[in-house]
Amino acid sequence: MLKTAFIGNENFFDHMICEWLSEHTDLSLIIWTNELSWARGTGIERKKKVLRRFINRAQRKGSLRTLNEALYYVIYRRFLQPKEISQVLDAVNSTERHPQKPLAEIKQVRPKDIKSSELQHLIESLELDAIFSVCIDVYLPEKLINAPKHGSFLWHEGITPEYRGVYSPFWALLKKDYDNLGYTLLRMNAKLDAGEVFVQGKAENVDLKNDWHSYIGHKAIIDSLPKVKQFLLQLERNQHQPINREHAVDGYYSYPTASALLKIVLDRWSGNRLSPAPERGSERSGPRQHPDSSTGPS
């Protein structure tokens, strides 16, 4: 059985993924990244961080674009997020998993520095076969992701290389590119969301009139689990092979905007279901597995 670790945020969805991994692998370490998030903290401290991020973003992308993004978050949290959280929770509760042992019995760490020598030593000492991760707002150093025997694998809430970056389902909905609402399991490398693809497929039973991007993305990862189970067996036998998509068109996407959200709403109201070929975002690279906020379609 593969010896694995998991890197993610300490929330109910990632807990479910850990329980599923514990059923199918020897999950030996969980690394929670909440302490590494730019938005960590409470009260005045958090507000100051949000303000600094807003100013930095405005300097890079312009005030209008940054306000457009900020307005999206206000609208989303007020009108869409409660329903989506409920939907994701229902999907998690419906996902069958039988962990070999409670997560409380698995070593869990909450580092304040992802590049710390202590964390690197811990990972190396475990002699892991693989690390798995779900989308996180943390830069993972190459030394860390290359430490396991087979490397580190990322569940991505979208189809790559067409939809690298964040909020992939949102941009696919905006462009009516419904065939690219799905999931990817890729091996992480130095380029953002651009590693070799080993598992890929479409999200199942999506209601294009009522479902929104966060639920679609989380559901897509749940839909991937049967295929990922097969991949784990191939990985254990060293029979895994990347999917060849040499003619796929690369695209990179960043943070949503209120104007884009409004367009999706109007398209749904008008019943427009045409599916033109999606435009592609510009390519970005860097030694990280989740982007900063400096890029994306404007």
N, C-alpha and C positions, 0 to 999 in steps of 0.2 A: 504494500500500500504506500502511496506517495506521502512523503512528509512535507507538510505545507505550512505557510503562514498567511495571514490576511492583514491588509492595510485598508483602513476605512474610517468613516465617522461613526461615533457611538450613537446609533439611532436604531429604531425598531426594524428598519429594512436591512441594514447591514448585520444586525444580530441574526436575522433570518438566514442571510447568506452564510454567515459563520456556522450556524447550525447545520445547514445543508452541506457545507464543506467538511464539517466534522463527521458527517455520515459517510462521505465518500472518500475521505483522505484522513491521514493522521494529522489533524490540525494541531500544531504544537505551539503557535504563537499568534497573538492578535495585537496589532499595533493600532491604537486609536489616535487619530490625528486632530481631534477637536482643539487641543492646546496649540496647534500650529496654525489654525485658521486666522486670517487677517481680521475677522469680525469677532474674535473671542473677547470676552469681557462683558461687563454689565454697566448700566447707568451712564454716567458722564464719560467714562473711559471708552465705552463702545461708541457713543455719539461722536467723540473726537476722532476715533479711527474712521468712522463712516465719512466724516467731513474731510479728513485728509485724503481719503481714497477718492472722494468726489472731486476735490481740487486737482489731484494728480491726473485723474481721468480726463477732466476738462482741459488740462494743459496738453494732453496728447491727442484727444479726439475732437476737441471743441466744446463750447458750452452748450450749444443746441443739442448735439448728439448726446451729451452726458445727461442733460435734463430729460431728454426723450427716454433714456434708459431708466433714470430714477423714477419717472412717472409710471413706467411699466411696472416696477416693483410695487409702487403704491396701489395701483389698480389690481395687480395680480393678488397681492396679499389680502386685499379687501374683498374681492369678488370671486376669485377662483381657487385660492389655496385651501380653504376649509374643505371644499368638496373633494379636491384631489387627495388631501391627506386621508380622508375617509375611504376613498376608493383604493388607495395604496394599502391601507391597513386591512381592508377586506381581502385584497389579493394576497397579502402576506399570510393572513390567517387561513386562507384556503390552500396554501402551498404546503404539500406534505414533506416532512423531513423528520429523520430519526437520528439525531446526533448520537455518537458513540458515548459521549459523556457530556454533562452540563458545561456550558461555557465558563462557569465560575471555576471549574477545575482546570481550565487551560490558562497558561501564563498570558497575562495581558499587561501591556505597557502603554504609557501615555507620555511620549517624549515631548520635551520643549524645544528640541533641536533635532531635525530629521537627519542631520549630517554628523551627529555626535559619534565619537569613537566607541562609546559604550554600546549604542544601539547597533552599530556595524559589527562589533565583536560578538554581540548576542546572536545576531543573525548568522554570522559565519560559524559560531560554535555549535549551532543546531544542525548544521549540514543538511539544509533543506533541499528538497527536490524542486520546489517552486514556491513563489509568492503570488497571491491573487489579490486583486484590488477592484473596488468599485469607485467610480468617479470621485475624486477628491481635489480639494483646492490647495494642494501642496506639491512643491517641486520634489521629485524623488531623484536623488543623485544616482548617476550611472553605476557607481561602485556598489550601491545597495541593490539596485534592480538586477545586477549581474552576479550577485553573490550565490544564489541557488544554482543547483546543477543545470536545470532547464531554463533558468531565467525567471522573469516576472510577467504576469499576465493581467491585463486590464479588461474588465467588463465595460464596454462603451455603449451608451444609450443611443446608438445610431449606426448607420452603415458607413464604414470607412473603405476607401479614402474620400468618398463623396462628402461626408459630413464629419470632418474632424472638428475638434473644439468643443465648446459647451452648448447646451440647449439644442442639440441636434434635432429632436422631434419638433421643436418650435419652428425652426427654419424649413424643415420638410413640409410642415403644415402650411406655412406661409407661401411656399412655392408650389403647393398642391402636388408635391412629389411623394404621393402616398405609398408608392412601392418601396420607397426608401425609409419608411418608418420601421425600424427594426433594431437589431443588436449586433454587436461584434465582440468577439473575444480575441484580443491581439496581444502579441508579445511586445512588451515595452522596449523602446530603444531611445536614442538621444533626440529623436524628432517627435514632436507632439502628435500623439494618437496616430502614428504612422508606421508602427511596427508590423511585422508579419501577421496576417489574419489566419486564425485557425478554426474559428467557429463564426458563422454568420447566418442570419435569417431574418424573416419578417415578423413584426408584432402580429399577434393573432387576435381576431375578433375585436378590432378597434371600431368604435362608433365615431365616425368622422364628423358627425353633427354635434355630438355632445362631449366627447372625451377631449381633454387638453394634454399638453405636451409633457408635463411632469408625470402624470399617471401613465401615459403611453410609454415613456422612457423606462419607468420602473417595471411596468408590466412586460415590456420587451425583454428585460433581463430575466424575469421569472420564466418567460416563454423559452429562453435559451437553455434552461437547466437540463432538459433531457439530452440535448446535443452536447452540452459541456460534460455531462456524465460519460458519454461515449469518448469524448476527447481525453478525459482523465485516464481511461483505460489505455488509450493509445499512447499517452504520455508515459505511463508507467512501463509500457512495453517498448518504449523508445521507437514507436511506429507513427508518431505524429508528423503530419506534413502540412505546410501552409497552403492556403487556397491561392491559386494563381489568378490574379485580377489585373493583368498587365495593361489592359486597355481602359481600366476605370479612370474616371476624371477626378482629379484631386480637388477638394474644396475645404476651406477653413471658415468657421463661423464663431462669432463671439456673443456678446450679451444682447438680449431682446430689447425692443423699443416699444413704447406705447403706440406709435403710429403703425408698426407692423402688427401688433395685437389687434388694433382696430380694423385693419385690413382683413385679418382672418375672420373676425366677427362679422364684418359686412359680407364677405364671401359666403359665409354659412347662412346668413339671413337671405341672401339672394339665391341660394341654392346652386351656385356656380360650382360645378364639379369637374371642370376641364383640368387636364393634367399635363401642362406643357413641360418641356425639359427644363430642369432647374438651372438657374444661374449658379456659378461656382464662386465661392469666396476666394480670396487671395491666400497663397500658401505662406505658412509661417513655420519656423523651426526654432529649436532651443532645447536645452538639456532638462526637460521637464515633462511631466505626464499630465499636467493640467495647466491651462493657460493663465497668464495674467490678463489684465483687462485692456491691453493696448491694441488689440486687433479685432477685426470682424467687419461684416458688411455695414456700410453707413447709409 
